[in-house]
Amino acid sequence: MATPLLIQKKDVVLVKPAGSTPCEVLSLSTLDNDQVVELLYQTVYVYQGNNNNNLDPCLVIKQALSKVLVYYYPLAGKLKREHDNKLRITCNADGVPFQEAYADCELSSLHYLDGIDSETSRLLSFEWPSESEYGYHPFVLRVTKFSCGGFTITMGLSHSICDGSGAAQFYKALSELASGKSEPAIKPVWERERLVGTAREDAIVPPIDMSCLAKSPFLPCTDVAHESFYVTEEAIRRLKMRLSRELGKKEMESFTTVEIFGAYVWRSRSRALQLSSDGKTMFCMIMGIRKVLNPPLSVGYYGNAILYSSHVVMTARELDEFPLWKVAKLIKESKKVLTSSNFVQKMMDRKETMLQNFVELEISQGSSCLELTDWRHIGLVEDVDFGWKEIVNMIPLAWNKAFIDLCMILPPCKGKSGVRVLVTLPEAAMTKMKGEMQILNQY
């Protein structure tokens, strides 16, 4: 990046709720307790300056945070995994770590963080250790002002407390109070007991036979690269047309962007990693269950309501040689399992059984599995106005843990159509992945 990003930071302060809040200890759901999601994920939101607004965004957002914590008071507490392997949050109004910062450059010189490299983006992260015998802060916030009057908001939120939709609900509430509203349009609801599974002996899953999984010569590794690939709307349209032509008149299918992207990225990633041809590789899609549950979750529920609900298994050779439409069709068919009888309950029972039996799930550098999540329609960028101009860009920061298996579909920067695809791979495999994604834009 041509423009260096030099940031001056103020001391961290704890922002407490503006009013009285309950003093209690809250339990979480089975899905919240999943060890895989116990991490602080940080997202940066980019806003242009507003010449007609002389307010200080740091002050406005800090005051709004104090107000919104009256409603979302668990976020001002401490989160801890106890001796029984369950997470609990102590609601003590301890406060949310908040930091002001200043960057002596214009956001336009950084292209509003569009295409920013991961090392530069990490300069906007909020690293503030808070672990103690009482737990750790599940939420942190940082506002960085730029010389142009624009600013960024870095929101670090424990995935154990919120999934993407829950984070979007909270962020929208924060913006509503910052822009002058007296209360959030949607009131938060805890109700974590709705998604608690039952531990059962028959829910125990035998360990996976690791010998049959595809291997990569690049893993394990210590050098990990993160890349965000922009794919134009025209490239997506051409790819859909190509798949329709391959299917022919005898079997026309209507594929979603996720199904097509899932197939293309899965195959491209397998090629980039040079997976062993006879080994098995798996595609998993992270999907929401809010609309599937009966009765549905209350409006305002902000906990985890997602499952790995789409699984396709192929050998690396099959994935490489099958026509892309066939891979996309397998993904399309696998998504139907979410609506099958008792699927959600069975998955929660399985997770609860593992939790109570202290079954550890390692965060693997998983060459054999691709996990796809779609952030385009969860409300993280739509209609979120802090009283300045609308949001220009949103980028997730690279995870502290190296999730080689995770791939994210993101909305484009303002003014663009199409999608972005965030991929994490060993550095040795990323060059090949770049070539595969370049081909996609040339279809």
N, C-alpha and C positions, 0 to 999 in steps of 0.2 A: 504494500500500500504506500503510495507516494507521500501522503500526509501522515506524519507520526501522531499517535494519540497519546498525549501527555495529560495525566489527570491528577488534580489536586483533591485530596479527600479531607473532609472534616471528621472529627471524632464521632464514633457511633453513639447514638442515644437510644434509650428505650421509650417508645411511644406507648402510653397506657390508654385504656378506654376512657372516653370522655365522661362516662357516668358509671354508676354502680353495676356490677355484673355478678352472676352467681359464682359462689366459691364451691366447687365440686370436682370430683374425679369422674371422667367420662370414659366408657369403654368404646371400642371401635368394632366394626364389622369384620367378618371373616375375610372379605376382600381387602379391607384396609390393612389387615394384619399380615397380608402376604409379604414375605421377606423381600421379594423381588422389587416391590414398590417402595420400600423404606429408604428413600433418598430425597434430597432436596433438589428439585429441578428448577432451573432458573431460566426465565424468559425476559428478553429485552424488547420494550415497546418504544417506538421512535415517533416523536412529534415535532412538527415544524413550529417555528416561532410565530407569534401573532403580534403585529405592530400596534394593534389597537388594544392590547392587553398589557398593562404595566405591572400586573401581579407577579409575584415570585412563585414559580411552580413548586419549588421545594416547600414553601410555607403553606400553599394551598393544599398540596397533597398530604403533608404532615398533619394538618388540621382535619382533613377528611378521613385520614387513617384512624385518628383518635375517635372520631364519631362512628365509623363503620365497625370498630371493634366492640362497640356496645352490642351490636347484633351478632357479630362473629367472634364472640369473646373467647372461644377455645383457641383461636390463633394467637392470643396474647398469653397463653399458658406454656407449659413444658410437656414435651412428649417423651415417653420412656417405655422401653420394652422390659417388662417385669420378669420375675423368676419363673412364672408359669408360661413364658414365651408369648404373652399377650401384650400388645401396646395399650397404654392408657395415657390420657392427657389430663394433667392437673391444671384446672382453671383457677389461677391465682392472680390474674391481672398483672402478671410480672411485666408485660409489655412486649412490643415488637421492635427488634433492632432496626434502626433507621439511620441512613447515612446520606449526607449531602456531598456532592462532588462537583468539580468544574473542569471542563476541557477547553483549552485555549485554541479552538479551531471551529470551523463551521461544519455543520452536519452535511451540507452539500458536498464538501470536499471529501467526505467519506462515503458519498453516494447513499446517504441515509442508511448506511450499514448493509446495503444490498450487495451481496457477493463478498462481504467482508471475510477475511481469513480467520480461522479459529483462534490463532494466537492473539490477534488484535481484539477480537470479540471478548476474550477472557479478561481483558483489562476493564471491562464493564461489569464483571461478575462481582458479587458481594461475598467475600470470604471473611467470615468472622466466627471463629470457634466458640461454641457456647455449651459444649458438653460438660456436664457436672453430675454429681450423684443424684441430682433431682431430674435429670433428663436434658433435653436440648430444645431450643426454639424451633418450632415447626414452620416459622414464617419470617422472612426478612425482606426489607424494601430499601432501595437506593434510587435517588434521583440525581442524574448528572446533567448539569446545565452546560450548553455550548455557547460560543461567542455570538452566534447568529440569533440567539433568543430561543432556539429550539432546545429540546431536552429529551432524555431517555429515562425510562422507568425500568429498573431491573427488579423483577419480582421473583423471589426464591420461596417456593412453597413445597412443603412435604407432600409427596405423592400418597403418603399414608393417610392424609387428611382429605385431600381433594383429588379427583381425577380431572381431566381437561375441561369437561363441562362444568364441574364444580368450581374450578379456578376461574373460568370465564364468568360465572355467576358472581363470584366475589369481586372480581376486577370491575365488572359493570356497576356493582353497588358502590365501590370506591369512587368511581368516576361520577356517579350520580350525586353523591354527597359533595364532591369537589366542585361540581358545576352549580351548586346552590340548592339542590333538592333537600327536603327535610328528613327523608327516610328512603331506604331502598325500595324500588318497585316490587321486588321479590324478597320476601323475608326468609332467612335461612332456616332450614329444618335439620335437626340432628338425626334422629330415628335410625341409628346404626343397627339396632336390633332387628330391623327388617331383613338384613342380609347377613344373618348368622347361620352357618351350616351346622349339621349334626355329625359328630364323629362316629363312624361306623367301621367295623372290621372289614366289611366287604367293599369299602371305599378306598382301601389301601391299594395303590398302584405299584406293580412290580417294577424294579429298576430297569431302565432302558439298556438294551444290549449295545454298548458303545462300539463294539467291534464292527457293527454293520453300518455305522454312520460314515458319511463322506468326510474325508480328511483333506486339509489344505497344507501345502508345503510352507506356507507363510505363517502358520500358527503352531504353537503360541508365539507371540511377539511382544515387544516392548514399544515399538514405534508405530503409533496409531495415527491415521489421518482422518480428518472430517471434511467433507465436501458437500456443498449445496449446489445442486444442478438445476438450472432453470430450463424448463421445457415449454415451448410456445404452444398456444392454443391451436395454431395451424398444424403443428407436428402431431398433436393429439388427434385432431380430426383426420389427418392422413393415415395415421396408424389404425384408427377405427375403420376407415374405408378399406384399408388393406386386409384387415381381418374379415370384413364382410365379403370381399372378393374371394378370399381363400375358402370361406365356408360354402359359397355358391348358393344357388336357388333352393337346393334340397334341404338346407338346414340353416336358416337365417337366425342369428342370435343378436340380441341387443346387449352389448357389454357396457358396464359403467367404466368411468375413468380409473377407479380404484382397481377393478378386475384386470384391466389391460395393463396398468402400471405395475400391479402386483406381479403379473406374468413376466413382463419385460425386465423389471428390476431383479426379480428372482433369478432369471436366466443369466442376466448380465453379471450379477454378483457371483454366481456359480462359476462362470467363465473367468472372471477376474481373480477369484481365489484358486483357480485350477483344481477344483474338487475332484477327488478320485472318482473315476467314471462309474464304478460298480457300487459305490457307497450311496447310502440313502440321504436325501436332503428333504427338509420339511419347510412348508410355507404356513405361517400362522398369521391370522388377521385379528387385531384387537378391535372388538366391537362393543358398542354400548348396549345395555340391557334395560334402560329406563322405559322404553316403549314395549318391552316384551313381558315384563312382570305383571302378574294379575293377583291382587289389584296393583295398579301402577304406584311407583314411588310418589310421595308428596311433591308438589311443586316447591322448589326451594331446597330439596335434598342436595347436598354438595359433597357427599362422600364418593368413594369409588363404586362405580356401577358399570364396570367393564369386565370382559372375559376374553380369553383367547378362544374364539368361537369358530374359527375357520382353519381347518388342518388339511393339507394336501401333502402326500408323501410320494416322491419319485426318486429314481436313481439319478445321479448327475448326468449320466449318458442320455436317459430319457428326456430330462429337462432340456438338454442341449439340442436334441434331435427332433423332438416333437414339434409340430407347427404351433406357433404362438397362440392361435385361436383355441387349440385343444387345451393348452395350459390354462388359459383364461376361463374356459368353460369349466374345468375342474375346480377352479377357485370359486366361480359363480355357484356351482352346485354345493360346494362345501359350506357356503354361508347359510344355507337353509337349516343347518343343524341348530341354529340359535332358536328357531321356533318349534323344534321338536319337543315331544312330551318330556317334561321334567329335566331338560338339559341343564338349566340354570341351577336347580336344586342339587343335581348330581355333582356338578362342578364345585358348588360351595361345600357340599359334604366332603368331597375329596380334599379340598384345601383345608377345611377344619380338622380333618383326620390327620393330615400331615403336620398341621400346626401343633395339635395336642400331643403328637408323638415326637415332637422336636426333630422332624425331618428337615435337614438343612438343604436349601437349594442354592447351589453355587452360581454366581454370575459368571457364566463361561464365556470364553472368547469363542463363540459358537459358529464355527464354519458351516455346520450342517443345517442350521436353522435360520430362516429369515422371519422376523417379526415386523409386521407392517402396521403403522398407525396413521390415521388420517386426521389432521388438525384443521382442515379447511372449513368445516361447518359446525364447530363447537362454540362459536360466539366469542372467540378471543380477540377479534379485530373489528367486528361489526358494531357500529353505533357506540363506540367507547370514546366519549368526548370529555376531557377534563376542563373545558372552557377555552381551549386553544383550538387550533385547526385539527381536523380529524387525523387519525393515526396514519403514518406514512408506511411504516414497516413493522414487522414483528419477527424476531429470530430467537429460537431456542439456543441456549449456550451448550457447548459440548459438555456431556455428562462427566462428573468426576470419576466415575467408573467407566471402563471401556466397554460399551455395549456394541460389540462387533455385529451382533445379530439384529440390531434395531435399525429400522428405516422409517423415516417420517415424510409424509406428504404434507406440504405447507402451502398456504395461499401465497400468491406473488406479491411483490412490492407494489405500492400504489402506482397506478399508471400503466401497469402491465397486465396482460391476460395470460392464462396458462397456469402452471403450477411449479413449485420448487420441490425437489426431492433431496432430503438430507441423508447422507450415507456415511457410515463409519467403517473403515477397513484398515488392515495393515498398510503401511506406506508402500510396500512392495507391490501390492495388488491394486492400488488406487489409479495408477497410470492406465491400466487396462480398463478399469471401470469408467474413467473419463472418456476413453475411446468409444466404449459401448454407448454412453449417453450422448456423445456427439453424433453418432450414427442416428439416434432417435430423432434429433432435430433436423436431420437431412432426409428423412423418409419422404 
